[in-house]
Amino acid sequence: MFETTSESALHLTRLESALLERLRQSPGRCLSRQFLLETIWGYREGVQSRTLDVHIRRLRAKLAPQESTRIKTIFRDGYGWYTE
């Protein structure tokens, strides 16, 4: 469970929490789709899945509006957490 900037509790699944934590650990950096699939889901190299996209969409929906815009999609590469 994470605290949002509005101090209300945010209820995330285990995988959503892991994804958010991984993105926040590397602010300003793009984390590749493959890296996220391998480190969070344990998928092997070369696996193609829409799982990551679905979890990003759900995570954005659960975060406060000012927080959800910090998750940036880097076209054809991955996702990143950007504070500015």
PDB file of N, CA, C and O in Angstrom:
ATOM      1  N   MET A   1       0.841  -1.170   0.000  1.00  0.00           N
ATOM      2  CA  MET A   1       0.000   0.000   0.000  1.00  0.00           C
ATOM      3  C   MET A   1       0.892   1.241   0.000  1.00  0.00           C
ATOM      4  O   MET A   1       1.850   1.330   0.768  1.00  0.00           O
ATOM      5  N   PHE A   2       0.570   2.180  -0.856  1.00  0.00           N
ATOM      6  CA  PHE A   2       1.315   3.425  -0.956  1.00  0.00           C
ATOM      7  C   PHE A   2       0.440   4.573  -0.487  1.00  0.00           C
ATOM      8  O   PHE A   2      -0.787   4.483  -0.513  1.00  0.00           O
ATOM      9  N   GLU A   3       1.066   5.631  -0.067  1.00  0.00           N
ATOM     10  CA  GLU A   3       0.340   6.848   0.271  1.00  0.00           C
ATOM     11  C   GLU A   3       0.432   7.801  -0.906  1.00  0.00           C
ATOM     12  O   GLU A   3       1.517   8.025  -1.443  1.00  0.00           O
ATOM     13  N   THR A   4      -0.676   8.354  -1.303  1.00  0.00           N
ATOM     14  CA  THR A   4      -0.677   9.327  -2.387  1.00  0.00           C
ATOM     15  C   THR A   4      -0.368  10.690  -1.816  1.00  0.00           C
ATOM     16  O   THR A   4      -0.287  10.854  -0.598  1.00  0.00           O
ATOM     17  N   THR A   5      -0.195  11.667  -2.679  1.00  0.00           N
ATOM     18  CA  THR A   5       0.106  13.009  -2.194  1.00  0.00           C
ATOM     19  C   THR A   5      -1.045  13.595  -1.392  1.00  0.00           C
ATOM     20  O   THR A   5      -0.835  14.496  -0.580  1.00  0.00           O
ATOM     21  N   SER A   6      -2.264  13.097  -1.607  1.00  0.00           N
ATOM     22  CA  SER A   6      -3.399  13.586  -0.836  1.00  0.00           C
ATOM     23  C   SER A   6      -3.523  12.862   0.501  1.00  0.00           C
ATOM     24  O   SER A   6      -4.476  13.086   1.247  1.00  0.00           O
ATOM     25  N   GLU A   7      -2.537  11.974   0.809  1.00  0.00           N
ATOM     26  CA  GLU A   7      -2.457  11.241   2.068  1.00  0.00           C
ATOM     27  C   GLU A   7      -3.547  10.183   2.224  1.00  0.00           C
ATOM     28  O   GLU A   7      -3.695   9.627   3.313  1.00  0.00           O
ATOM     29  N   SER A   8      -4.304   9.888   1.188  1.00  0.00           N
ATOM     30  CA  SER A   8      -5.281   8.807   1.290  1.00  0.00           C
ATOM     31  C   SER A   8      -4.611   7.500   0.883  1.00  0.00           C
ATOM     32  O   SER A   8      -3.729   7.482   0.024  1.00  0.00           O
ATOM     33  N   ALA A   9      -5.041   6.408   1.512  1.00  0.00           N
ATOM     34  CA  ALA A   9      -4.426   5.107   1.235  1.00  0.00           C
ATOM     35  C   ALA A   9      -4.775   4.661  -0.177  1.00  0.00           C
ATOM     36  O   ALA A   9      -5.897   4.847  -0.649  1.00  0.00           O
ATOM     37  N   LEU A  10      -3.799   4.075  -0.832  1.00  0.00           N
ATOM     38  CA  LEU A  10      -3.961   3.580  -2.190  1.00  0.00           C
ATOM     39  C   LEU A  10      -3.849   2.068  -2.151  1.00  0.00           C
ATOM     40  O   LEU A  10      -2.826   1.534  -1.722  1.00  0.00           O
ATOM     41  N   HIS A  11      -4.880   1.376  -2.590  1.00  0.00           N
ATOM     42  CA  HIS A  11      -4.900  -0.086  -2.540  1.00  0.00           C
ATOM     43  C   HIS A  11      -4.482  -0.642  -3.892  1.00  0.00           C
ATOM     44  O   HIS A  11      -5.195  -0.512  -4.887  1.00  0.00           O
ATOM     45  N   LEU A  12      -3.310  -1.263  -3.905  1.00  0.00           N
ATOM     46  CA  LEU A  12      -2.751  -1.814  -5.128  1.00  0.00           C
ATOM     47  C   LEU A  12      -2.564  -3.317  -4.985  1.00  0.00           C
ATOM     48  O   LEU A  12      -2.363  -3.830  -3.884  1.00  0.00           O
ATOM     49  N   THR A  13      -2.633  -4.012  -6.111  1.00  0.00           N
ATOM     50  CA  THR A  13      -2.302  -5.434  -6.103  1.00  0.00           C
ATOM     51  C   THR A  13      -0.796  -5.566  -5.901  1.00  0.00           C
ATOM     52  O   THR A  13      -0.055  -4.586  -5.975  1.00  0.00           O
ATOM     53  N   ARG A  14      -0.366  -6.786  -5.646  1.00  0.00           N
ATOM     54  CA  ARG A  14       1.067  -7.040  -5.452  1.00  0.00           C
ATOM     55  C   ARG A  14       1.866  -6.619  -6.682  1.00  0.00           C
ATOM     56  O   ARG A  14       2.921  -6.000  -6.550  1.00  0.00           O
ATOM     57  N   LEU A  15       1.378  -6.945  -7.871  1.00  0.00           N
ATOM     58  CA  LEU A  15       2.099  -6.604  -9.094  1.00  0.00           C
ATOM     59  C   LEU A  15       2.054  -5.100  -9.385  1.00  0.00           C
ATOM     60  O   LEU A  15       3.035  -4.532  -9.866  1.00  0.00           O
ATOM     61  N   GLU A  16       0.928  -4.461  -9.097  1.00  0.00           N
ATOM     62  CA  GLU A  16       0.852  -3.005  -9.268  1.00  0.00           C
ATOM     63  C   GLU A  16       1.830  -2.314  -8.331  1.00  0.00           C
ATOM     64  O   GLU A  16       2.499  -1.359  -8.725  1.00  0.00           O
ATOM     65  N   SER A  17       1.916  -2.785  -7.104  1.00  0.00           N
ATOM     66  CA  SER A  17       2.865  -2.214  -6.139  1.00  0.00           C
ATOM     67  C   SER A  17       4.295  -2.389  -6.616  1.00  0.00           C
ATOM     68  O   SER A  17       5.095  -1.456  -6.548  1.00  0.00           O
ATOM     69  N   ALA A  18       4.620  -3.583  -7.101  1.00  0.00           N
ATOM     70  CA  ALA A  18       5.977  -3.851  -7.594  1.00  0.00           C
ATOM     71  C   ALA A  18       6.299  -2.968  -8.790  1.00  0.00           C
ATOM     72  O   ALA A  18       7.410  -2.450  -8.898  1.00  0.00           O
ATOM     73  N   LEU A  19       5.343  -2.793  -9.682  1.00  0.00           N
ATOM     74  CA  LEU A  19       5.542  -1.964 -10.859  1.00  0.00           C
ATOM     75  C   LEU A  19       5.758  -0.508 -10.469  1.00  0.00           C
ATOM     76  O   LEU A  19       6.688   0.132 -10.959  1.00  0.00           O
ATOM     77  N   LEU A  20       4.917   0.015  -9.601  1.00  0.00           N
ATOM     78  CA  LEU A  20       5.056   1.403  -9.155  1.00  0.00           C
ATOM     79  C   LEU A  20       6.389   1.614  -8.440  1.00  0.00           C
ATOM     80  O   LEU A  20       7.072   2.612  -8.670  1.00  0.00           O
ATOM     81  N   GLU A  21       6.749   0.686  -7.587  1.00  0.00           N
ATOM     82  CA  GLU A  21       8.021   0.793  -6.864  1.00  0.00           C
ATOM     83  C   GLU A  21       9.202   0.799  -7.840  1.00  0.00           C
ATOM     84  O   GLU A  21      10.124   1.603  -7.699  1.00  0.00           O
ATOM     85  N   ARG A  22       9.169  -0.094  -8.821  1.00  0.00           N
ATOM     86  CA  ARG A  22      10.262  -0.175  -9.806  1.00  0.00           C
ATOM     87  C   ARG A  22      10.366   1.124 -10.595  1.00  0.00           C
ATOM     88  O   ARG A  22      11.473   1.609 -10.829  1.00  0.00           O
ATOM     89  N   LEU A  23       9.249   1.694 -11.008  1.00  0.00           N
ATOM     90  CA  LEU A  23       9.277   2.955 -11.757  1.00  0.00           C
ATOM     91  C   LEU A  23       9.817   4.094 -10.885  1.00  0.00           C
ATOM     92  O   LEU A  23      10.626   4.902 -11.341  1.00  0.00           O
ATOM     93  N   ARG A  24       9.368   4.150  -9.639  1.00  0.00           N
ATOM     94  CA  ARG A  24       9.801   5.222  -8.732  1.00  0.00           C
ATOM     95  C   ARG A  24      11.270   5.107  -8.344  1.00  0.00           C
ATOM     96  O   ARG A  24      11.884   6.107  -7.973  1.00  0.00           O
ATOM     97  N   GLN A  25      11.840   3.925  -8.419  1.00  0.00           N
ATOM     98  CA  GLN A  25      13.250   3.733  -8.079  1.00  0.00           C
ATOM     99  C   GLN A  25      14.178   4.340  -9.127  1.00  0.00           C
ATOM    100  O   GLN A  25      15.356   4.567  -8.853  1.00  0.00           O
ATOM    101  N   SER A  26      13.664   4.600 -10.306  1.00  0.00           N
ATOM    102  CA  SER A  26      14.487   5.138 -11.403  1.00  0.00           C
ATOM    103  C   SER A  26      13.822   6.349 -12.019  1.00  0.00           C
ATOM    104  O   SER A  26      13.460   6.317 -13.195  1.00  0.00           O
ATOM    105  N   PRO A  27      13.652   7.420 -11.254  1.00  0.00           N
ATOM    106  CA  PRO A  27      12.964   8.598 -11.802  1.00  0.00           C
ATOM    107  C   PRO A  27      13.737   9.203 -12.972  1.00  0.00           C
ATOM    108  O   PRO A  27      14.963   9.309 -12.944  1.00  0.00           O
ATOM    109  N   GLY A  28      12.998   9.590 -13.982  1.00  0.00           N
ATOM    110  CA  GLY A  28      13.610  10.238 -15.137  1.00  0.00           C
ATOM    111  C   GLY A  28      14.232   9.287 -16.137  1.00  0.00           C
ATOM    112  O   GLY A  28      14.811   9.730 -17.129  1.00  0.00           O
ATOM    113  N   ARG A  29      14.125   7.979 -15.898  1.00  0.00           N
ATOM    114  CA  ARG A  29      14.706   6.978 -16.808  1.00  0.00           C
ATOM    115  C   ARG A  29      13.611   6.130 -17.419  1.00  0.00           C
ATOM    116  O   ARG A  29      12.620   5.808 -16.764  1.00  0.00           O
ATOM    117  N   CYS A  30      13.793   5.774 -18.666  1.00  0.00           N
ATOM    118  CA  CYS A  30      12.887   4.853 -19.327  1.00  0.00           C
ATOM    119  C   CYS A  30      13.309   3.427 -18.982  1.00  0.00           C
ATOM    120  O   CYS A  30      14.465   3.048 -19.172  1.00  0.00           O
ATOM    121  N   LEU A  31      12.373   2.654 -18.479  1.00  0.00           N
ATOM    122  CA  LEU A  31      12.611   1.241 -18.208  1.00  0.00           C
ATOM    123  C   LEU A  31      11.954   0.461 -19.335  1.00  0.00           C
ATOM    124  O   LEU A  31      10.760   0.611 -19.595  1.00  0.00           O
ATOM    125  N   SER A  32      12.728  -0.356 -19.990  1.00  0.00           N
ATOM    126  CA  SER A  32      12.219  -1.066 -21.163  1.00  0.00           C
ATOM    127  C   SER A  32      11.110  -2.034 -20.786  1.00  0.00           C
ATOM    128  O   SER A  32      11.043  -2.527 -19.660  1.00  0.00           O
ATOM    129  N   ARG A  33      10.244  -2.293 -21.752  1.00  0.00           N
ATOM    130  CA  ARG A  33       9.168  -3.258 -21.567  1.00  0.00           C
ATOM    131  C   ARG A  33       9.753  -4.606 -21.151  1.00  0.00           C
ATOM    132  O   ARG A  33       9.260  -5.253 -20.226  1.00  0.00           O
ATOM    133  N   GLN A  34      10.804  -5.016 -21.845  1.00  0.00           N
ATOM    134  CA  GLN A  34      11.411  -6.317 -21.571  1.00  0.00           C
ATOM    135  C   GLN A  34      11.952  -6.380 -20.143  1.00  0.00           C
ATOM    136  O   GLN A  34      11.761  -7.381 -19.452  1.00  0.00           O
ATOM    137  N   PHE A  35      12.624  -5.320 -19.698  1.00  0.00           N
ATOM    138  CA  PHE A  35      13.158  -5.266 -18.337  1.00  0.00           C
ATOM    139  C   PHE A  35      12.036  -5.414 -17.316  1.00  0.00           C
ATOM    140  O   PHE A  35      12.155  -6.193 -16.370  1.00  0.00           O
ATOM    141  N   LEU A  36      10.953  -4.671 -17.502  1.00  0.00           N
ATOM    142  CA  LEU A  36       9.838  -4.734 -16.561  1.00  0.00           C
ATOM    143  C   LEU A  36       9.173  -6.110 -16.573  1.00  0.00           C
ATOM    144  O   LEU A  36       8.838  -6.638 -15.513  1.00  0.00           O
ATOM    145  N   LEU A  37       8.980  -6.694 -17.745  1.00  0.00           N
ATOM    146  CA  LEU A  37       8.381  -8.024 -17.835  1.00  0.00           C
ATOM    147  C   LEU A  37       9.261  -9.081 -17.169  1.00  0.00           C
ATOM    148  O   LEU A  37       8.755 -10.009 -16.539  1.00  0.00           O
ATOM    149  N   GLU A  38      10.574  -8.937 -17.311  1.00  0.00           N
ATOM    150  CA  GLU A  38      11.490  -9.904 -16.708  1.00  0.00           C
ATOM    151  C   GLU A  38      11.569  -9.745 -15.195  1.00  0.00           C
ATOM    152  O   GLU A  38      11.530 -10.736 -14.466  1.00  0.00           O
ATOM    153  N   THR A  39      11.680  -8.504 -14.713  1.00  0.00           N
ATOM    154  CA  THR A  39      11.907  -8.287 -13.283  1.00  0.00           C
ATOM    155  C   THR A  39      10.643  -8.393 -12.446  1.00  0.00           C
ATOM    156  O   THR A  39      10.719  -8.802 -11.287  1.00  0.00           O
ATOM    157  N   ILE A  40       9.493  -8.043 -12.987  1.00  0.00           N
ATOM    158  CA  ILE A  40       8.266  -8.054 -12.192  1.00  0.00           C
ATOM    159  C   ILE A  40       7.474  -9.344 -12.410  1.00  0.00           C
ATOM    160  O   ILE A  40       6.965  -9.931 -11.455  1.00  0.00           O
ATOM    161  N   TRP A  41       7.370  -9.777 -13.647  1.00  0.00           N
ATOM    162  CA  TRP A  41       6.572 -10.964 -13.954  1.00  0.00           C
ATOM    163  C   TRP A  41       7.426 -12.223 -14.102  1.00  0.00           C
ATOM    164  O   TRP A  41       6.890 -13.331 -14.100  1.00  0.00           O
ATOM    165  N   GLY A  42       8.725 -12.071 -14.229  1.00  0.00           N
ATOM    166  CA  GLY A  42       9.592 -13.231 -14.382  1.00  0.00           C
ATOM    167  C   GLY A  42       9.555 -13.842 -15.772  1.00  0.00           C
ATOM    168  O   GLY A  42       9.952 -14.992 -15.960  1.00  0.00           O
ATOM    169  N   TYR A  43       9.078 -13.074 -16.746  1.00  0.00           N
ATOM    170  CA  TYR A  43       9.034 -13.568 -18.122  1.00  0.00           C
ATOM    171  C   TYR A  43      10.441 -13.660 -18.682  1.00  0.00           C
ATOM    172  O   TYR A  43      11.329 -12.901 -18.292  1.00  0.00           O
ATOM    173  N   ARG A  44      10.631 -14.573 -19.576  1.00  0.00           N
ATOM    174  CA  ARG A  44      11.930 -14.722 -20.230  1.00  0.00           C
ATOM    175  C   ARG A  44      12.052 -13.749 -21.388  1.00  0.00           C
ATOM    176  O   ARG A  44      11.059 -13.226 -21.894  1.00  0.00           O
ATOM    177  N   GLU A  45      13.292 -13.521 -21.795  1.00  0.00           N
ATOM    178  CA  GLU A  45      13.569 -12.619 -22.911  1.00  0.00           C
ATOM    179  C   GLU A  45      12.814 -13.071 -24.154  1.00  0.00           C
ATOM    180  O   GLU A  45      12.739 -14.262 -24.455  1.00  0.00           O
ATOM    181  N   GLY A  46      12.262 -12.109 -24.861  1.00  0.00           N
ATOM    182  CA  GLY A  46      11.569 -12.386 -26.111  1.00  0.00           C
ATOM    183  C   GLY A  46      10.081 -12.614 -25.968  1.00  0.00           C
ATOM    184  O   GLY A  46       9.380 -12.709 -26.975  1.00  0.00           O
ATOM    185  N   VAL A  47       9.573 -12.706 -24.742  1.00  0.00           N
ATOM    186  CA  VAL A  47       8.141 -12.905 -24.548  1.00  0.00           C
ATOM    187  C   VAL A  47       7.422 -11.595 -24.832  1.00  0.00           C
ATOM    188  O   VAL A  47       7.809 -10.537 -24.335  1.00  0.00           O
ATOM    189  N   GLN A  48       6.379 -11.680 -25.632  1.00  0.00           N
ATOM    190  CA  GLN A  48       5.571 -10.500 -25.918  1.00  0.00           C
ATOM    191  C   GLN A  48       4.235 -10.650 -25.211  1.00  0.00           C
ATOM    192  O   GLN A  48       3.568 -11.676 -25.335  1.00  0.00           O
ATOM    193  N   SER A  49       3.851  -9.623 -24.470  1.00  0.00           N
ATOM    194  CA  SER A  49       2.631  -9.687 -23.690  1.00  0.00           C
ATOM    195  C   SER A  49       2.067  -8.284 -23.513  1.00  0.00           C
ATOM    196  O   SER A  49       2.812  -7.305 -23.463  1.00  0.00           O
ATOM    197  N   ARG A  50       0.752  -8.198 -23.419  1.00  0.00           N
ATOM    198  CA  ARG A  50       0.089  -6.911 -23.156  1.00  0.00           C
ATOM    199  C   ARG A  50      -0.145  -6.728 -21.659  1.00  0.00           C
ATOM    200  O   ARG A  50      -0.741  -5.733 -21.245  1.00  0.00           O
ATOM    201  N   THR A  51       0.314  -7.671 -20.849  1.00  0.00           N
ATOM    202  CA  THR A  51       0.132  -7.608 -19.404  1.00  0.00           C
ATOM    203  C   THR A  51       0.646  -6.293 -18.827  1.00  0.00           C
ATOM    204  O   THR A  51      -0.026  -5.669 -18.006  1.00  0.00           O
ATOM    205  N   LEU A  52       1.813  -5.878 -19.246  1.00  0.00           N
ATOM    206  CA  LEU A  52       2.398  -4.641 -18.733  1.00  0.00           C
ATOM    207  C   LEU A  52       1.494  -3.452 -19.038  1.00  0.00           C
ATOM    208  O   LEU A  52       1.261  -2.610 -18.171  1.00  0.00           O
ATOM    209  N   ASP A  53       0.993  -3.379 -20.249  1.00  0.00           N
ATOM    210  CA  ASP A  53       0.131  -2.254 -20.642  1.00  0.00           C
ATOM    211  C   ASP A  53      -1.156  -2.215 -19.817  1.00  0.00           C
ATOM    212  O   ASP A  53      -1.612  -1.143 -19.421  1.00  0.00           O
ATOM    213  N   VAL A  54      -1.727  -3.371 -19.565  1.00  0.00           N
ATOM    214  CA  VAL A  54      -2.946  -3.453 -18.754  1.00  0.00           C
ATOM    215  C   VAL A  54      -2.666  -2.988 -17.328  1.00  0.00           C
ATOM    216  O   VAL A  54      -3.457  -2.240 -16.753  1.00  0.00           O
ATOM    217  N   HIS A  55      -1.552  -3.423 -16.757  1.00  0.00           N
ATOM    218  CA  HIS A  55      -1.210  -3.016 -15.393  1.00  0.00           C
ATOM    219  C   HIS A  55      -0.899  -1.520 -15.305  1.00  0.00           C
ATOM    220  O   HIS A  55      -1.251  -0.872 -14.319  1.00  0.00           O
ATOM    221  N   ILE A  56      -0.248  -0.975 -16.318  1.00  0.00           N
ATOM    222  CA  ILE A  56       0.016   0.474 -16.338  1.00  0.00           C
ATOM    223  C   ILE A  56      -1.307   1.235 -16.378  1.00  0.00           C
ATOM    224  O   ILE A  56      -1.479   2.220 -15.660  1.00  0.00           O
ATOM    225  N   ARG A  57      -2.238   0.783 -17.213  1.00  0.00           N
ATOM    226  CA  ARG A  57      -3.548   1.449 -17.325  1.00  0.00           C
ATOM    227  C   ARG A  57      -4.280   1.407 -15.984  1.00  0.00           C
ATOM    228  O   ARG A  57      -4.837   2.416 -15.552  1.00  0.00           O
ATOM    229  N   ARG A  58      -4.281   0.252 -15.325  1.00  0.00           N
ATOM    230  CA  ARG A  58      -4.953   0.126 -14.021  1.00  0.00           C
ATOM    231  C   ARG A  58      -4.267   0.972 -12.958  1.00  0.00           C
ATOM    232  O   ARG A  58      -4.933   1.584 -12.123  1.00  0.00           O
ATOM    233  N   LEU A  59      -2.952   1.008 -12.987  1.00  0.00           N
ATOM    234  CA  LEU A  59      -2.197   1.805 -12.031  1.00  0.00           C
ATOM    235  C   LEU A  59      -2.498   3.286 -12.202  1.00  0.00           C
ATOM    236  O   LEU A  59      -2.714   3.997 -11.220  1.00  0.00           O
ATOM    237  N   ARG A  60      -2.511   3.747 -13.430  1.00  0.00           N
ATOM    238  CA  ARG A  60      -2.845   5.155 -13.690  1.00  0.00           C
ATOM    239  C   ARG A  60      -4.245   5.491 -13.193  1.00  0.00           C
ATOM    240  O   ARG A  60      -4.469   6.580 -12.664  1.00  0.00           O
ATOM    241  N   ALA A  61      -5.185   4.574 -13.355  1.00  0.00           N
ATOM    242  CA  ALA A  61      -6.557   4.807 -12.916  1.00  0.00           C
ATOM    243  C   ALA A  61      -6.661   4.909 -11.396  1.00  0.00           C
ATOM    244  O   ALA A  61      -7.515   5.631 -10.882  1.00  0.00           O
ATOM    245  N   LYS A  62      -5.805   4.198 -10.679  1.00  0.00           N
ATOM    246  CA  LYS A  62      -5.847   4.201  -9.216  1.00  0.00           C
ATOM    247  C   LYS A  62      -5.106   5.382  -8.597  1.00  0.00           C
ATOM    248  O   LYS A  62      -5.435   5.802  -7.488  1.00  0.00           O
ATOM    249  N   LEU A  63      -4.124   5.914  -9.288  1.00  0.00           N
ATOM    250  CA  LEU A  63      -3.344   7.031  -8.753  1.00  0.00           C
ATOM    251  C   LEU A  63      -4.123   8.328  -8.862  1.00  0.00           C
ATOM    252  O   LEU A  63      -5.008   8.468  -9.705  1.00  0.00           O
ATOM    253  N   ALA A  64      -3.787   9.262  -8.008  1.00  0.00           N
ATOM    254  CA  ALA A  64      -4.362  10.600  -8.097  1.00  0.00           C
ATOM    255  C   ALA A  64      -3.958  11.214  -9.438  1.00  0.00           C
ATOM    256  O   ALA A  64      -2.904  10.870  -9.974  1.00  0.00           O
ATOM    257  N   PRO A  65      -4.776  12.117  -9.990  1.00  0.00           N
ATOM    258  CA  PRO A  65      -4.471  12.680 -11.316  1.00  0.00           C
ATOM    259  C   PRO A  65      -3.062  13.256 -11.453  1.00  0.00           C
ATOM    260  O   PRO A  65      -2.414  13.042 -12.477  1.00  0.00           O
ATOM    261  N   GLN A  66      -2.577  13.977 -10.451  1.00  0.00           N
ATOM    262  CA  GLN A  66      -1.234  14.560 -10.542  1.00  0.00           C
ATOM    263  C   GLN A  66      -0.154  13.493 -10.487  1.00  0.00           C
ATOM    264  O   GLN A  66       0.940  13.699 -11.014  1.00  0.00           O
ATOM    265  N   GLU A  67      -0.436  12.360  -9.862  1.00  0.00           N
ATOM    266  CA  GLU A  67       0.519  11.258  -9.798  1.00  0.00           C
ATOM    267  C   GLU A  67       0.479  10.413 -11.070  1.00  0.00           C
ATOM    268  O   GLU A  67       1.521   9.986 -11.567  1.00  0.00           O
ATOM    269  N   SER A  68      -0.709  10.173 -11.592  1.00  0.00           N
ATOM    270  CA  SER A  68      -0.843   9.300 -12.763  1.00  0.00           C
ATOM    271  C   SER A  68      -0.148   9.878 -13.990  1.00  0.00           C
ATOM    272  O   SER A  68       0.301   9.126 -14.855  1.00  0.00           O
ATOM    273  N   THR A  69      -0.054  11.193 -14.075  1.00  0.00           N
ATOM    274  CA  THR A  69       0.612  11.805 -15.224  1.00  0.00           C
ATOM    275  C   THR A  69       2.130  11.677 -15.148  1.00  0.00           C
ATOM    276  O   THR A  69       2.830  11.991 -16.111  1.00  0.00           O
ATOM    277  N   ARG A  70       2.635  11.223 -14.021  1.00  0.00           N
ATOM    278  CA  ARG A  70       4.087  11.028 -13.887  1.00  0.00           C
ATOM    279  C   ARG A  70       4.564   9.759 -14.589  1.00  0.00           C
ATOM    280  O   ARG A  70       5.748   9.628 -14.901  1.00  0.00           O
ATOM    281  N   ILE A  71       3.658   8.835 -14.835  1.00  0.00           N
ATOM    282  CA  ILE A  71       4.015   7.619 -15.578  1.00  0.00           C
ATOM    283  C   ILE A  71       3.921   7.967 -17.062  1.00  0.00           C
ATOM    284  O   ILE A  71       2.838   8.222 -17.589  1.00  0.00           O
ATOM    285  N   LYS A  72       5.051   7.972 -17.707  1.00  0.00           N
ATOM    286  CA  LYS A  72       5.111   8.331 -19.122  1.00  0.00           C
ATOM    287  C   LYS A  72       5.352   7.092 -19.971  1.00  0.00           C
ATOM    288  O   LYS A  72       6.144   6.220 -19.614  1.00  0.00           O
ATOM    289  N   THR A  73       4.663   7.031 -21.083  1.00  0.00           N
ATOM    290  CA  THR A  73       4.883   5.980 -22.068  1.00  0.00           C
ATOM    291  C   THR A  73       5.941   6.462 -23.037  1.00  0.00           C
ATOM    292  O   THR A  73       5.798   7.534 -23.624  1.00  0.00           O
ATOM    293  N   ILE A  74       6.978   5.707 -23.210  1.00  0.00           N
ATOM    294  CA  ILE A  74       8.017   6.018 -24.188  1.00  0.00           C
ATOM    295  C   ILE A  74       7.763   5.063 -25.357  1.00  0.00           C
ATOM    296  O   ILE A  74       8.040   3.866 -25.274  1.00  0.00           O
ATOM    297  N   PHE A  75       7.240   5.613 -26.427  1.00  0.00           N
ATOM    298  CA  PHE A  75       6.778   4.844 -27.576  1.00  0.00           C
ATOM    299  C   PHE A  75       7.809   3.826 -28.037  1.00  0.00           C
ATOM    300  O   PHE A  75       8.970   4.158 -28.277  1.00  0.00           O
ATOM    301  N   ARG A  76       7.369   2.597 -28.155  1.00  0.00           N
ATOM    302  CA  ARG A  76       8.163   1.454 -28.619  1.00  0.00           C
ATOM    303  C   ARG A  76       9.361   1.126 -27.728  1.00  0.00           C
ATOM    304  O   ARG A  76      10.242   0.371 -28.140  1.00  0.00           O
ATOM    305  N   ASP A  77       9.406   1.677 -26.524  1.00  0.00           N
ATOM    306  CA  ASP A  77      10.548   1.403 -25.656  1.00  0.00           C
ATOM    307  C   ASP A  77      10.121   0.914 -24.282  1.00  0.00           C
ATOM    308  O   ASP A  77      10.526  -0.171 -23.864  1.00  0.00           O
ATOM    309  N   GLY A  78       9.313   1.690 -23.574  1.00  0.00           N
ATOM    310  CA  GLY A  78       8.932   1.284 -22.238  1.00  0.00           C
ATOM    311  C   GLY A  78       8.174   2.362 -21.509  1.00  0.00           C
ATOM    312  O   GLY A  78       7.402   3.115 -22.103  1.00  0.00           O
ATOM    313  N   TYR A  79       8.405   2.430 -20.202  1.00  0.00           N
ATOM    314  CA  TYR A  79       7.707   3.386 -19.341  1.00  0.00           C
ATOM    315  C   TYR A  79       8.707   4.016 -18.383  1.00  0.00           C
ATOM    316  O   TYR A  79       9.751   3.441 -18.075  1.00  0.00           O
ATOM    317  N   GLY A  80       8.359   5.221 -17.916  1.00  0.00           N
ATOM    318  CA  GLY A  80       9.216   5.904 -16.971  1.00  0.00           C
ATOM    319  C   GLY A  80       8.404   6.707 -15.973  1.00  0.00           C
ATOM    320  O   GLY A  80       7.238   7.024 -16.207  1.00  0.00           O
ATOM    321  N   TRP A  81       9.041   7.031 -14.854  1.00  0.00           N
ATOM    322  CA  TRP A  81       8.448   7.881 -13.809  1.00  0.00           C
ATOM    323  C   TRP A  81       9.150   9.222 -13.878  1.00  0.00           C
ATOM    324  O   TRP A  81      10.354   9.313 -13.636  1.00  0.00           O
ATOM    325  N   TYR A  82       8.407  10.250 -14.204  1.00  0.00           N
ATOM    326  CA  TYR A  82       8.985  11.581 -14.378  1.00  0.00           C
ATOM    327  C   TYR A  82       8.298  12.544 -13.415  1.00  0.00           C
ATOM    328  O   TYR A  82       7.073  12.674 -13.413  1.00  0.00           O
ATOM    329  N   THR A  83       9.104  13.212 -12.601  1.00  0.00           N
ATOM    330  CA  THR A  83       8.565  14.106 -11.590  1.00  0.00           C
ATOM    331  C   THR A  83       8.332  15.520 -12.100  1.00  0.00           C
ATOM    332  O   THR A  83       7.655  16.316 -11.449  1.00  0.00           O
ATOM    333  N   GLU A  84       8.880  15.826 -13.236  1.00  0.00           N
ATOM    334  CA  GLU A  84       8.678  17.179 -13.792  1.00  0.00           C
ATOM    335  C   GLU A  84       8.200  17.101 -15.191  1.00  0.00           C
ATOM    336  O   GLU A  84       7.974  18.131 -15.825  1.00  0.00           O
TER     337      GLU A  84
END
